[in-house]
């Protein structure tokens, strides 16, 4: 027998919760229930909202609510969210009858929406969540920065599914976040406080992007996460997110990075970025999308040309090693330089056909971030 539900809660609280849960709603699905959010009202506890697209599951923390009749119902996420947003006033009354017709009332405004039985909504089996291994704790801002500083080099090639996610590799008390798209590698590391066990999982980039947007900017906020055999679970004060891990062998990134170089440059990051962005304006008119870097005598010359123009720029820098001419896709360089916070960076080269490595000039931070970029072939 379907149980009715009757509650009242603040509109702002409801909107915030729908915004969080809505990140896991399927936009198009052969299962209409995946386009729904599940409302569950528990007397003495509050209201929770869940969404599940079969890859990512989000459950909000309890929302304060006056619960006259506890119950649950699944409602079309887009329609319900739009209804709540358009409602006047500060408090929303929600009432579901035996046929799951849900009345949303605010003042004199009343709208009805048809519901789906809660039993049809796919929940994550509790035993799977109970199998979570060690819980790791990290600053929410730190984790968000780590994602921001690596996610741009995730592969978009569906034929290499394992590379459409980021590797979370916990080794020797250090979290390493790594992304690869066959043209570059992004690596960011952060040491945990205290001793933690090793752990590993490849997390879909879409879920990490949503996690990054969902966490607040409060410097005191903490995220804890844990791996199960098939999923990773993230918990904050406002929501829980469970994500299905990608399956496959991730690239052995630690075998690719090395300290060998024939030419090393220490250069002002902002000036380097600005020059590449200007060269990119001209390079964008050329199908090859190539900029040329000439290194010699503590000087970096950056040029690009197309049928519509050309650019030339010189930047003083500290060089160590052989002179070198090398070509790059400027987008790969700018995406890296934009997410680095330090004033100067170290760039290491071997040959004009070998990848370059961008990392910190501060030896204490040498493993904090590292980027590898494959060059382009020299135009004929």
C-alpha positions as CSV (number, residue, x, y, z in Angstrom):
1,X,0.0,0.0,0.0
2,X,1.3,3.4,-1.0
3,X,1.8,5.7,1.9
4,X,0.9,9.4,1.6
5,X,3.3,12.1,2.5
6,X,2.7,15.6,3.9
7,X,5.5,18.1,4.8
8,X,6.4,21.8,4.8
9,X,9.9,23.2,4.5
10,X,11.8,26.4,3.5
11,X,11.9,27.1,-0.2
12,X,15.6,28.0,0.0
13,X,16.6,24.8,1.7
14,X,14.6,22.8,-0.9
15,X,16.1,24.6,-3.8
16,X,19.7,24.1,-2.5
17,X,19.1,20.4,-2.0
18,X,17.6,20.1,-5.5
19,X,20.6,21.9,-6.9
20,X,22.9,19.3,-5.3
21,X,20.9,16.2,-6.1
22,X,20.2,17.4,-9.6
23,X,23.8,16.9,-10.6
24,X,23.2,13.2,-10.7
25,X,19.9,13.2,-12.6
26,X,20.0,11.5,-16.0
27,X,19.2,14.0,-18.8
28,X,17.9,11.4,-21.1
29,X,17.2,7.8,-20.2
30,X,15.2,4.8,-21.3
31,X,14.3,4.5,-17.6
32,X,12.1,7.5,-16.7
33,X,12.7,7.1,-13.0
34,X,16.4,8.1,-13.6
35,X,15.1,11.5,-14.6
36,X,13.5,11.8,-11.2
37,X,14.6,12.9,-7.7
38,X,13.5,10.8,-4.7
39,X,12.0,12.7,-1.8
40,X,12.1,10.8,1.5
41,X,10.5,12.4,4.7
42,X,11.3,10.7,8.0
43,X,9.6,11.9,11.1
44,X,12.0,13.4,13.6
45,X,14.8,13.4,11.0
46,X,13.9,15.5,8.1
47,X,13.7,15.4,4.3
48,X,16.4,14.0,2.0
49,X,16.6,14.2,-1.8
50,X,18.4,11.6,-3.9
51,X,19.2,11.2,-7.6
52,X,20.8,8.4,-9.5
53,X,21.9,8.2,-13.2
54,X,23.3,4.7,-12.7
55,X,26.9,6.0,-12.7
56,X,26.6,8.6,-10.0
57,X,24.3,8.7,-6.9
58,X,23.8,11.8,-4.7
59,X,21.9,12.0,-1.5
60,X,21.6,15.3,0.3
61,X,21.9,15.7,4.1
62,X,18.7,16.0,6.0
63,X,16.7,19.2,5.2
64,X,14.8,20.7,8.2
65,X,11.1,20.1,7.6
66,X,7.8,19.9,9.5
67,X,6.7,16.4,8.7
68,X,3.0,15.8,9.3
69,X,3.0,12.5,7.4
70,X,6.3,10.7,6.6
71,X,6.7,9.0,3.2
72,X,8.5,9.1,-0.1
73,X,7.9,9.7,-3.7
74,X,9.9,10.1,-6.9
75,X,9.2,13.2,-9.0
76,X,10.5,14.4,-12.4
77,X,13.5,16.4,-11.4
78,X,13.3,19.2,-14.0
79,X,9.6,19.8,-13.6
80,X,9.7,19.7,-9.8
81,X,12.7,22.0,-9.6
82,X,11.0,24.5,-12.0
83,X,7.8,24.4,-9.9
84,X,9.7,25.1,-6.7
85,X,11.7,27.9,-8.3
86,X,8.5,29.6,-9.5
87,X,6.7,29.3,-6.3
88,X,6.1,32.6,-4.3
89,X,6.8,33.0,-0.6
90,X,9.4,31.4,1.7
91,X,7.7,28.1,2.6
92,X,6.5,25.2,0.5
93,X,3.9,22.6,1.4
94,X,4.2,19.2,-0.3
95,X,1.5,16.6,-0.1
96,X,1.3,13.3,-1.9
97,X,-2.0,11.2,-2.1
98,X,-2.5,7.5,-2.5
99,X,-2.2,7.8,-6.3
100,X,1.1,9.7,-5.9
101,X,-0.4,12.9,-7.2
102,X,1.9,15.5,-5.5
103,X,0.5,18.9,-4.6
104,X,3.0,21.8,-4.2
105,X,1.5,24.7,-2.4
106,X,2.8,28.1,-1.4
107,X,0.3,30.8,-0.4
108,X,-2.5,30.8,-2.9
109,X,-0.3,29.1,-5.6
110,X,-1.0,25.4,-6.1
111,X,0.6,23.0,-8.7
112,X,0.3,19.3,-9.0
113,X,2.7,16.8,-10.4
114,X,2.4,13.0,-11.0
115,X,4.8,10.9,-9.0
116,X,6.5,7.5,-9.3
117,X,6.6,4.9,-6.5
118,X,9.7,5.2,-4.4
119,X,10.2,1.4,-4.7
120,X,11.1,1.9,-8.4
121,X,13.9,4.3,-7.7
122,X,17.3,2.6,-7.9
123,X,19.1,3.0,-4.5
124,X,22.7,1.9,-3.8
125,X,22.6,-1.3,-1.9
126,X,23.5,-0.6,1.7
127,X,25.8,-3.6,1.9
128,X,27.9,-2.1,-0.9
129,X,28.3,1.2,1.1
130,X,29.1,-0.8,4.2
131,X,32.0,-2.4,2.4
132,X,33.8,1.0,2.2
133,X,37.5,0.7,3.1
134,X,39.5,3.3,4.9
135,X,38.0,6.8,5.0
136,X,40.5,9.5,3.8
137,X,40.0,13.1,4.9
138,X,41.1,16.1,2.9
139,X,40.3,19.8,2.7
140,X,37.4,20.4,0.3
141,X,39.3,23.4,-1.2
142,X,42.5,21.3,-1.7
143,X,40.6,18.5,-3.4
144,X,38.8,20.9,-5.6
145,X,42.1,22.6,-6.6
146,X,43.6,19.2,-7.4
147,X,40.7,18.3,-9.7
148,X,40.8,21.8,-11.4
149,X,44.6,21.4,-12.0
150,X,44.3,18.1,-13.7
151,X,40.8,17.5,-15.2
152,X,41.5,19.4,-18.4
153,X,43.7,16.6,-19.7
154,X,41.2,13.8,-19.3
155,X,40.6,11.9,-22.6
156,X,37.3,12.4,-24.4
157,X,37.9,9.4,-26.6
158,X,35.2,6.8,-25.7
159,X,37.3,4.0,-27.1
160,X,39.8,4.6,-24.2
161,X,37.2,4.5,-21.5
162,X,39.7,4.2,-18.6
163,X,41.3,7.5,-19.6
164,X,38.0,9.3,-19.5
165,X,38.5,9.4,-15.7
166,X,41.1,10.5,-13.3
167,X,43.3,8.2,-11.3
168,X,43.2,8.7,-7.5
169,X,46.3,6.8,-6.4
170,X,47.1,6.8,-2.7
171,X,50.7,5.7,-2.2
172,X,53.1,6.2,0.7
173,X,50.7,8.6,2.6
174,X,50.3,10.8,-0.5
175,X,47.2,11.3,-2.8
176,X,48.2,11.5,-6.4
177,X,45.6,12.7,-8.9
178,X,46.5,11.8,-12.5
179,X,44.9,12.4,-15.9
180,X,46.0,11.3,-19.4
181,X,44.8,12.0,-22.9
182,X,47.6,10.5,-24.9
183,X,49.0,14.0,-25.7
184,X,49.7,15.0,-22.1
185,X,49.7,13.9,-18.5
186,X,48.7,16.0,-15.6
187,X,49.8,15.1,-12.1
188,X,49.1,16.7,-8.7
189,X,50.0,15.3,-5.3
190,X,49.1,16.1,-1.7
191,X,50.4,14.5,1.5
192,X,47.9,13.4,4.0
193,X,48.2,14.2,7.7
194,X,48.9,11.1,9.7
195,X,49.5,7.6,8.3
196,X,46.9,6.2,5.8
197,X,46.8,2.9,3.9
198,X,47.3,2.7,0.1
199,X,44.2,3.0,-2.1
200,X,43.4,3.3,-5.8
201,X,40.5,4.0,-8.2
202,X,39.8,5.7,-11.5
203,X,36.9,8.1,-11.2
204,X,34.9,9.4,-14.2
205,X,35.7,13.0,-15.0
206,X,32.0,14.0,-15.1
207,X,31.5,13.0,-11.5
208,X,34.7,14.8,-10.4
209,X,33.5,18.0,-12.2
210,X,30.2,17.8,-10.4
211,X,31.9,17.2,-7.1
212,X,34.1,20.2,-7.6
213,X,31.1,22.4,-8.4
214,X,29.1,21.1,-5.5
215,X,31.6,21.7,-2.6
216,X,31.4,25.0,-0.9
217,X,34.3,27.5,-0.8
218,X,34.6,27.4,3.0
219,X,38.2,26.9,3.9
220,X,37.2,24.8,6.9
221,X,35.1,22.3,4.9
222,X,36.4,18.7,4.8
223,X,35.7,15.9,2.3
224,X,36.1,12.3,3.3
225,X,36.2,9.6,0.8
226,X,36.5,5.8,0.6
227,X,36.8,3.1,-2.0
228,X,34.7,-0.1,-2.3
229,X,35.3,-2.8,-4.8
230,X,33.2,-1.0,-7.5
231,X,32.6,2.6,-6.2
232,X,34.1,5.6,-4.5
233,X,32.1,7.4,-1.9
234,X,32.5,11.1,-1.1
235,X,30.9,12.6,2.0
236,X,30.5,16.3,3.1
237,X,28.3,18.0,5.6
238,X,25.7,18.7,2.9
239,X,25.7,15.6,0.6
240,X,26.9,12.1,0.0
241,X,28.1,11.1,-3.5
242,X,28.7,7.5,-4.7
243,X,30.3,7.0,-8.1
244,X,30.9,3.8,-10.1
245,X,34.6,3.4,-10.7
246,X,36.0,2.9,-14.2
247,X,37.4,-0.6,-14.9
248,X,40.7,-1.2,-16.7
249,X,44.5,-0.7,-16.6
250,X,45.5,2.9,-16.2
251,X,48.7,4.2,-17.7
252,X,51.8,3.6,-15.5
253,X,52.4,7.3,-15.2
254,X,55.3,7.0,-12.7
255,X,57.4,5.3,-15.4
256,X,57.0,8.2,-17.8
257,X,58.2,11.1,-15.7
258,X,62.0,11.3,-15.2
259,X,64.5,14.0,-14.4
260,X,66.5,13.7,-17.6
261,X,66.8,16.8,-19.8
262,X,69.1,18.4,-22.4
263,X,67.6,21.9,-21.9
264,X,65.9,23.4,-18.8
265,X,64.2,26.8,-18.6
266,X,63.1,28.7,-15.6
267,X,60.6,31.4,-16.8
268,X,58.0,33.8,-15.4
269,X,54.7,31.9,-15.6
270,X,52.3,34.8,-16.2
271,X,54.5,36.3,-18.9
272,X,54.9,32.9,-20.6
273,X,51.2,32.4,-20.5
274,X,50.4,35.9,-21.9
275,X,52.9,35.4,-24.8
276,X,51.4,31.9,-25.7
277,X,47.9,33.4,-25.7
278,X,48.9,36.1,-28.1
279,X,50.6,33.6,-30.4
280,X,47.5,31.4,-30.2
281,X,45.4,34.2,-31.8
282,X,47.4,33.8,-35.0
283,X,47.9,30.0,-34.7
284,X,44.1,29.5,-34.4
285,X,43.9,30.6,-38.1
286,X,46.1,27.8,-39.1
287,X,44.8,24.2,-39.2
288,X,48.0,22.9,-37.5
289,X,47.4,25.2,-34.5
290,X,51.1,25.3,-33.8
291,X,53.4,27.8,-32.0
292,X,57.2,27.7,-32.2
293,X,59.5,28.0,-29.2
294,X,63.2,28.9,-29.9
295,X,65.5,28.6,-26.8
296,X,69.0,30.1,-26.7
297,X,71.1,32.3,-24.5
298,X,68.7,33.0,-21.6
299,X,66.0,34.0,-24.1
300,X,62.8,32.4,-25.3
301,X,61.4,33.4,-28.7
302,X,57.7,32.5,-29.3
303,X,56.3,32.8,-32.9
304,X,53.3,31.7,-34.8
305,X,52.1,32.4,-38.3
306,X,49.1,31.8,-40.6
307,X,47.8,33.3,-43.8
308,X,46.2,36.1,-41.8
309,X,49.3,37.2,-39.8
310,X,52.2,36.4,-37.6
311,X,53.5,37.0,-34.1
312,X,56.9,37.3,-32.5
313,X,57.6,37.7,-28.8
314,X,60.8,37.4,-26.7
315,X,60.9,36.6,-23.0
316,X,64.1,36.6,-20.8
317,X,64.6,33.4,-18.9
318,X,67.2,31.2,-17.2
319,X,68.4,28.5,-19.5
320,X,70.6,25.5,-18.8
321,X,71.6,23.2,-21.7
322,X,71.5,23.1,-25.4
323,X,69.7,25.5,-27.8
324,X,66.4,24.1,-29.0
325,X,63.6,24.7,-31.4
326,X,60.3,22.9,-30.7
327,X,56.6,23.3,-31.7
328,X,53.5,22.8,-29.5
329,X,49.7,23.0,-29.6
330,X,49.3,26.3,-27.6
331,X,46.1,25.2,-25.9
332,X,48.0,22.4,-24.1
333,X,50.5,25.0,-22.8
334,X,47.9,27.6,-21.7
335,X,45.7,25.0,-19.9
336,X,48.6,24.1,-17.8
337,X,50.0,27.6,-17.1
338,X,46.5,28.8,-16.1
339,X,46.2,26.4,-13.2
340,X,49.6,26.9,-11.7
341,X,49.8,29.4,-8.8
342,X,53.6,29.9,-8.6
343,X,55.4,33.0,-10.1
344,X,57.9,30.9,-12.1
345,X,57.9,27.4,-13.5
346,X,60.6,25.0,-14.7
347,X,60.3,23.6,-18.2
348,X,62.5,20.7,-19.2
349,X,63.1,19.5,-22.7
350,X,65.1,16.7,-24.4
351,X,64.7,16.8,-28.2
352,X,62.3,18.6,-30.5
353,X,60.2,15.3,-30.7
354,X,60.3,14.5,-27.0
355,X,57.7,15.6,-24.5
356,X,58.5,18.5,-22.3
357,X,57.8,18.6,-18.5
358,X,56.5,21.6,-16.6
359,X,57.0,21.5,-12.8
360,X,57.8,23.7,-9.8
361,X,61.1,25.5,-9.4
362,X,60.8,24.9,-5.7
363,X,62.5,21.6,-5.0
364,X,60.3,21.1,-1.9
365,X,57.3,21.2,-4.2
366,X,58.9,19.2,-7.0
367,X,56.3,16.4,-6.7
368,X,53.4,18.7,-5.9
369,X,52.5,19.1,-9.6
370,X,54.0,17.9,-12.8
371,X,52.8,18.2,-16.4
372,X,54.0,16.4,-19.5
373,X,53.1,17.7,-23.0
374,X,53.9,16.0,-26.3
375,X,55.2,18.4,-29.0
376,X,54.0,18.7,-32.6
377,X,56.1,17.7,-35.5
378,X,58.0,20.6,-37.1
379,X,56.0,22.0,-40.1
380,X,57.7,21.4,-43.4
